[in-house]
Every structure is written in C-alpha cells, then in structure tokens.
Amino acid sequence: MENMAANMDEMTVADCKKLDQLLGVEEERISRVQAVKERISSSQADLLEVKTDGMSSKFTGLKKLQEEKKKELQDKISVDNFLNDSDEVIQWINERLEQCNVKPTELGNLQAEIQDHQTFETEIGASQERVQAVVGEGNRLLQEERCGSRDEPVMSKVNEIGDKWDELAMQTERKLCVLRTSGLCTSSTVSVKTWRCG
C-alpha cells in the first residue's frame, strides 16, 4: 500500500481504474479479517484489532488520497478539453474574420455576394450556441476553482473568445453595410446608364 501512495502523483485515467480495483480488493480483505476477528478468542482479537485498525487507517488514507487525485485528474482533463475547444473556436472565428475582410469583386455578382453573406450570417448564428457553451465551460471551471495552476490561461482564452466574437459581429455587420452600399451605387449607376441610353 505504501507504493500506491508514492505513485499517486503520476496517475492517469487507467491508473485510477486499476487503483479503484485494488482498493476494492483491499476493502474486501479488511472485511474478511474483521469477520475472523469476531470468531476468535479475546486475546487474539486484541492483537488482530491492532493490526486491522492499522490496515483500516492506511486504507482510509489511501482511499481519500486516491479520491483527491482522481478529482485533480478529472479537473485537469476538463481544463485540457476546454483549452482544446477554445483553440478550435478561436481558429474558427479567425477564419470567419478573414472572410469578412474579402472585398466585393464584381458589380455584376453583387447580388450573389449578398446572398453568400446572408448564408455566412446564418452560419455565424448557428455557431453562436457552441461558442457560448465553450465560454460558459471556461467560466464554470474558473468559478468552481477547478483550474488549479492554470487559471490564467483559462481566463485568457475566455476573454480572447469574447473579444474575437465581438469583433466578428462588428466585421460581419460592416461587410453587410459595404455590400448594401455597393448595391445602392450599382442600382443608381444602372439607373443613370439606363436614363442616358434611353
């Protein structure tokens, strides 16, 4: 059992499962020893009680330590998952920001570009729930103090996503205004050309 305590700092998920099994076996062993203790004479029982109390004490300490390490591992996995998800969201937002910076190409294709932009806006709207879920997970990890020593990177990612999302909303609106303004110019240019030719 002493070896288990020494190795608890380097636990993985598989290690936690194995340790759960080992602790279950140890718990059964303690129960059997206590059952034997009840059937033997009082002088032998006293000696056995000292031994079982020591085993129970070590077992309880190991079980508590294992539960703490398991929680730390679960928290680490949750933070790692959040950081991975936040990187994906930030990359997705950056790609959409690049799309917002594309200028209208030809006046003849303006209607198609406006329709493309409306599709783009629909995609942004559909993704808003996922973005909010990732930010919510980061905030939850921070509020529940589950980040350990990684509070700063989690807070940084939450803030970065919020800032980039706001920028994306602004850029999307700006591009729509540019497209609509170009559409008005095109319409008035066509009207002037038609008037002059007529």
C-alpha positions in Angstrom: 0.0 0.0 0.0 2.9 2.4 0.6 4.0 2.0 -3.0 0.5 3.2 -4.1 0.8 6.4 -2.1 4.2 7.2 -3.6 2.9 6.8 -7.2 -0.3 8.8 -6.8 1.2 12.0 -8.3 1.7 10.4 -11.7 -1.8 9.0 -12.1 -3.7 8.6 -15.4 -7.3 7.6 -16.0 -6.3 3.9 -16.5 -4.3 4.1 -13.2 -7.3 5.4 -11.4 -9.4 2.5 -12.6 -6.7 0.0 -11.6 -6.4 1.7 -8.2 -10.2 1.5 -7.7 -10.0 -2.2 -8.3 -7.0 -2.6 -5.9 -8.7 -0.6 -3.2 -11.9 -2.7 -3.6 -9.8 -5.9 -3.1 -8.1 -4.4 -0.1 -11.5 -3.4 1.3 -12.7 -7.0 1.0 -9.6 -8.2 2.7 -10.2 -5.9 5.6 -13.8 -7.1 5.9 -12.6 -10.8 5.9 -10.1 -10.0 8.7 -12.7 -8.3 10.7 -15.1 -11.3 10.3 -12.3 -13.6 11.5 -11.7 -11.3 14.5 -15.2 -11.7 15.6 -14.9 -15.5 15.7 -11.6 -15.8 17.7 -10.7 -15.5 21.4 -10.5 -12.1 23.1 -6.6 -12.1 23.5 -6.1 -13.0 19.8 -8.8 -10.5 18.9 -7.0 -7.7 20.7 -3.8 -8.4 18.7 -5.8 -8.7 15.5 -7.7 -5.5 16.2 -4.4 -3.5 16.4 -3.4 -4.9 13.1 -6.9 -4.3 11.4 -7.0 -0.8 12.8 -3.7 -0.1 11.2 -4.8 -1.6 7.9 -8.1 0.4 8.1 -6.3 3.6 8.8 -3.9 3.1 5.9 -6.8 2.1 3.7 -8.9 5.1 4.6 -5.9 7.4 4.0 -5.2 5.8 0.6 -8.8 5.9 -0.4 -9.0 9.6 0.5 -5.8 10.4 -1.4 -7.0 8.4 -4.4 -10.3 10.3 -4.5 -8.4 13.6 -4.3 -6.0 12.6 -7.1 -8.9 11.3 -9.2 -10.7 14.7 -8.8 -7.4 16.5 -9.7 -7.1 14.3 -12.8 -10.7 14.9 -13.8 -10.2 18.7 -13.4 -7.0 18.5 -15.5 -8.8 16.7 -18.2 -11.7 19.2 -18.1 -9.2 22.1 -18.4 -7.4 20.4 -21.2 -10.6 19.8 -23.1 -11.6 23.4 -22.6 -8.3 24.7 -23.8 -8.5 22.5 -26.9 -12.1 23.5 -27.6 -11.3 27.2 -27.1 -8.4 26.9 -29.6 -10.8 25.4 -32.1 -13.3 28.2 -31.6 -10.6 30.9 -31.9 -9.3 29.3 -35.1 -12.9 29.1 -36.5 -13.6 32.8 -35.6 -10.2 33.9 -37.1 -11.2 32.1 -40.4 -14.6 33.9 -40.4 -12.8 37.2 -39.7 -10.7 36.6 -42.8 -13.9 36.0 -44.8 -15.3 39.3 -43.6 -12.2 41.1 -45.0 -12.8 39.9 -48.5 -13.9 42.9 -50.7 -16.7 42.7 -53.2 -15.3 41.6 -56.5 -17.6 42.5 -59.5 -20.6 44.7 -59.5 -22.5 42.1 -61.6 -22.0 39.5 -58.9 -23.1 41.7 -56.0 -26.5 40.0 -55.5 -24.7 36.7 -55.3 -22.2 38.1 -52.8 -25.1 39.5 -50.7 -26.7 36.0 -50.7 -23.4 34.4 -49.8 -23.1 36.9 -46.9 -26.6 36.0 -45.7 -25.5 32.4 -45.7 -22.4 33.4 -43.8 -24.5 35.3 -41.2 -26.7 32.1 -40.8 -23.6 30.1 -40.1 -22.4 32.6 -37.5 -25.8 32.5 -35.8 -25.8 28.7 -35.8 -22.4 28.6 -34.2 -23.2 31.1 -31.5 -24.5 28.4 -29.2 -21.3 26.4 -29.4 -19.2 29.5 -28.8 -21.3 30.4 -25.8 -21.0 26.8 -24.5 -17.2 26.9 -24.6 -17.1 30.3 -22.9 -19.6 29.0 -20.3 -17.4 26.0 -19.6 -14.4 28.2 -19.1 -16.3 30.4 -16.7 -17.6 27.4 -14.8 -14.1 26.0 -14.4 -13.0 29.3 -13.1 -15.9 29.8 -10.7 -15.6 26.2 -9.3 -11.8 26.8 -8.9 -11.1 23.6 -10.9 -8.2 25.1 -13.0 -5.5 24.5 -10.4 -2.5 26.5 -11.5 -4.0 27.2 -14.9 -6.4 29.9 -14.0 -4.6 32.5 -16.2 -4.7 30.5 -19.5 -8.3 29.7 -19.0 -9.3 33.3 -18.2 -7.2 34.5 -21.2 -9.0 32.1 -23.6 -12.4 33.1 -22.3 -11.6 36.8 -22.8 -10.0 36.2 -26.2 -13.1 34.3 -27.4 -15.3 37.1 -26.2 -13.2 39.8 -27.8 -13.0 37.9 -31.1 -16.7 37.2 -31.1 -17.5 40.9 -30.7 -15.0 41.7 -33.5 -16.6 39.1 -35.7 -20.1 40.6 -35.1 -18.8 44.1 -35.9 -17.0 42.9 -39.0 -20.0 40.9 -40.2 -22.2 44.0 -39.9 -19.6 46.2 -41.5 -19.3 43.8 -44.5 -23.1 43.8 -44.9 -23.1 47.6 -44.9 -20.4 47.6 -47.6 -22.3 45.2 -49.7 -25.5 47.1 -49.4 -23.8 50.4 -50.1 -22.2 48.8 -53.2 -25.6 47.6 -54.2 -27.1 51.1 -53.9 -24.2 52.5 -56.0 -24.8 49.8 -58.6 -28.5 50.4 -58.7 -28.1 54.2 -59.1 -25.3 53.6 -61.7 -27.6 51.3 -63.7 -30.4 53.8 -63.4 -28.2 56.6 -64.7 -26.9 54.4 -67.6 -30.5 53.5 -68.5 -31.6 57.1 -68.4 -28.7 58.2 -70.6 -29.2 55.4 -73.1 -32.9 55.9 -73.2 
